[in-house]
Amino acid sequence: MLRGIGYLISITLVLYALSSLSVGVAFFSTSVGRLFGLVVAILLAYSLSRVFHGSSLGWGTDKDSLSHAVALMLPLYAFSFVAMLYFGAGRFMDMARPGFVDVWGPSLIPYAILFWTLSGILAAFFYDAVPYELFSVRGRTAGIAGATAVFALNYNQPLLTGIWRPEDIIFFGTAFAYSYSVKGKAFSLVIAYLLSELPLWWCLLSPLGGTVFTGYITARFLISAYFLFRHFT
């Protein structure tokens, strides 16, 4: 338990310090700078995980663990589906555009995949799986609570940015930690994260128009509903 608390404090202080040092440095506001910052954050988080956890986590995934994680995303996907029906495909798609993108271009596709994959690795492995392993010495509930705390303090760095997004904390924090506690496959969480990130899919589907984007929103909602029925009934 003390290792979990130490990890929570250490990763929060280290990554907040990294962000504070990056503020005002023009390089970190560029596309390459964002990727570089994520890589540095992952390396720092990995180093801390080795100090506090010791053994490395498995990178494995399988259909069962992935479908379990996706099933838990159903309320989030249902909310997106209803919002799309309410606002209309065009406006909802505009709402999903990443804040750092002004104009779509072909180079945005590989960049977006790499950017959100790195973000997913940081979140799933070092905000969810590692803290779960450290806190779960006191049981599953403690593990999930500890992982949720690490995620809440570090995802979007709300103590610096003021950005608290309850939906991210509930689904990418608590639900992901629970799925990991059941299936033990951290990389499945990365894939579920990629399926869930609307800004990523704006980058991938924007040139194909609102109809294709609507198909993506609808398909993931239906697939998640099917997986929820399969796993929890």
C-alpha positions in Angstrom: 0.0 0.0 0.0 2.8 2.4 0.8 4.4 1.6 -2.5 1.1 2.6 -4.2 1.0 5.9 -2.3 4.6 6.5 -3.2 3.9 5.8 -6.8 0.9 8.1 -6.9 2.9 11.0 -5.3 6.0 10.4 -7.4 4.4 10.1 -10.8 2.1 13.1 -10.2 5.0 15.3 -9.1 7.3 14.2 -11.9 4.8 14.5 -14.7 3.5 17.9 -13.4 7.1 19.1 -13.3 7.6 18.0 -16.9 4.5 19.9 -18.0 5.5 23.0 -16.0 9.0 23.0 -17.6 7.3 22.6 -21.0 5.0 25.6 -20.6 6.3 28.5 -22.7 8.7 26.4 -24.7 7.5 26.7 -28.3 8.8 23.3 -29.3 6.3 21.5 -27.1 3.4 23.2 -28.9 4.4 21.7 -32.2 3.3 18.3 -33.5 6.7 16.8 -33.0 7.0 18.4 -29.6 3.7 16.9 -28.5 5.0 13.4 -29.4 8.3 14.0 -27.8 6.6 15.1 -24.6 4.5 11.9 -24.5 7.6 9.7 -25.1 9.5 11.5 -22.3 6.4 11.1 -20.0 6.2 7.4 -20.8 9.9 6.9 -20.1 9.6 8.7 -16.8 6.5 6.7 -15.8 8.1 3.5 -16.8 11.2 4.3 -14.6 8.9 5.0 -11.7 7.0 1.8 -12.3 10.2 -0.2 -12.1 11.2 1.5 -8.8 7.8 0.9 -7.1 6.5 -2.2 -8.8 9.6 -3.9 -9.9 8.4 -6.6 -12.4 7.2 -5.5 -15.8 3.6 -5.8 -16.9 2.5 -8.1 -19.7 1.7 -6.5 -23.1 -0.6 -9.3 -24.0 -4.2 -9.0 -25.2 -6.9 -11.3 -26.4 -10.4 -11.1 -27.7 -12.0 -11.8 -24.3 -10.2 -9.1 -22.4 -10.8 -6.6 -25.3 -14.5 -7.3 -25.5 -14.7 -7.0 -21.7 -13.2 -3.5 -21.7 -15.3 -2.4 -24.7 -18.5 -3.7 -22.9 -17.8 -1.4 -20.0 -17.7 1.6 -22.4 -21.4 1.2 -23.3 -22.7 4.2 -21.3 -20.1 6.4 -22.9 -20.8 5.1 -26.4 -24.6 5.4 -25.8 -24.1 9.0 -24.8 -22.1 9.8 -28.0 -24.8 8.0 -30.1 -27.6 10.1 -28.5 -25.6 13.3 -28.8 -25.0 12.6 -32.5 -28.7 12.1 -33.0 -29.4 15.3 -31.2 -26.8 17.6 -32.8 -26.7 15.9 -36.2 -23.8 14.1 -37.7 -22.1 17.2 -39.1 -22.1 19.3 -36.0 -21.2 16.4 -33.8 -18.3 15.6 -36.0 -17.1 19.2 -35.7 -17.4 18.9 -32.0 -15.0 15.9 -32.1 -12.2 17.8 -33.9 -9.0 18.0 -31.9 -8.3 21.4 -30.5 -4.8 21.4 -32.0 -6.0 20.7 -35.6 -7.0 23.6 -37.9 -7.1 21.9 -41.3 -7.2 18.2 -42.1 -4.4 16.7 -44.1 -3.2 13.2 -45.0 -0.3 13.4 -42.7 -2.7 13.7 -39.8 -3.7 10.0 -40.0 -0.4 8.4 -39.0 0.3 11.3 -36.6 -3.1 10.8 -34.8 -2.6 7.0 -34.6 0.8 7.5 -33.0 -0.2 10.3 -30.7 -3.3 8.5 -29.3 -1.5 5.2 -29.1 1.2 6.8 -26.9 -1.5 8.5 -24.9 -3.3 5.2 -24.4 -0.1 3.4 -23.3 0.6 6.1 -20.7 -3.0 6.0 -19.4 -3.6 2.2 -19.5 -0.2 1.0 -18.3 0.9 3.7 -15.9 -2.3 5.4 -14.7 -4.4 2.2 -14.5 -2.5 -1.1 -14.5 0.6 -0.3 -12.4 -1.3 1.6 -9.6 -3.9 -1.2 -9.6 -1.1 -3.8 -9.0 0.4 -1.6 -6.2 -2.8 -0.8 -4.4 -4.5 -4.2 -4.9 -2.4 -5.7 -2.1 -5.3 -4.5 0.0 -7.9 -6.0 -2.3 -9.6 -5.3 -5.6 -11.5 -2.3 -4.3 -8.4 -0.6 -3.1 -6.7 -1.4 -6.4 -9.4 0.2 -8.4 -9.6 3.2 -6.1 -5.9 3.7 -6.2 -5.8 3.5 -10.0 -8.7 5.9 -10.3 -6.9 8.4 -8.0 -3.7 8.2 -10.1 -5.7 8.6 -13.3 -7.8 11.5 -12.0 -4.7 13.4 -10.9 -2.7 12.9 -14.0 -5.0 12.6 -17.0 -5.3 16.1 -18.4 -3.3 17.2 -15.3 -6.3 19.0 -13.7 -4.3 20.6 -10.9 -2.4 22.6 -13.5 -5.1 22.9 -16.3 -8.3 23.0 -14.2 -9.7 20.4 -16.6 -11.7 17.7 -14.7 -13.6 15.4 -17.0 -15.8 13.0 -15.0 -16.5 10.8 -18.0 -12.8 10.2 -18.6 -12.2 9.4 -14.9 -15.2 7.1 -14.7 -14.5 5.1 -17.9 -10.7 5.4 -18.7 -9.9 5.3 -15.0 -12.4 3.3 -12.9 -13.9 1.1 -15.6 -10.5 0.3 -17.2 -9.0 -0.5 -13.8 -11.9 -2.8 -13.1 -11.5 -4.5 -16.4 -7.8 -5.0 -15.7 -8.6 -6.4 -12.3 -10.8 -9.1 -14.0 -8.7 -9.8 -17.2 -5.2 -8.7 -16.4 -4.5 -7.5 -20.0 -3.3 -3.9 -20.1 -2.8 -3.7 -23.8 -6.5 -4.5 -24.3 -7.2 -1.2 -22.5 -5.0 0.6 -25.0 -7.1 -0.7 -27.9 -10.3 0.1 -26.1 -9.0 3.6 -25.5 -8.2 4.0 -29.2 -11.7 2.9 -30.1 -13.2 5.4 -27.7 -11.3 8.6 -28.6 -13.5 10.7 -30.8 -10.7 13.2 -31.8 -8.7 10.3 -33.1 -11.6 9.1 -35.3 -12.2 12.7 -36.5 -8.6 12.6 -37.8 -9.2 9.2 -39.5 -12.7 9.7 -40.9 -13.0 13.4 -41.5 -12.4 13.3 -45.3 -15.0 10.5 -45.6 -17.8 12.7 -44.3 -20.6 12.6 -41.7 -22.2 9.4 -43.0 -19.1 7.3 -42.3 -18.6 9.0 -38.9 -22.2 8.2 -38.1 -21.5 4.6 -39.0 -18.5 4.4 -36.7 -20.5 5.9 -33.7 -23.4 3.5 -34.4 -21.2 0.4 -34.9 -19.2 0.9 -31.7 -22.5 1.4 -29.7 -24.0 -1.8 -31.0 -20.8 -3.8 -30.6 -20.4 -2.6 -27.1 -24.0 -3.5 -26.3 -23.5 -7.0 -27.7 -20.3 -7.5 -25.6 -22.1 -6.2 -22.5 -24.8 -8.8 -23.0 -22.2 -11.5 -23.6 -20.1 -10.8 -20.5 -22.7 -9.8 -17.9 -25.8 -11.9 -18.6 
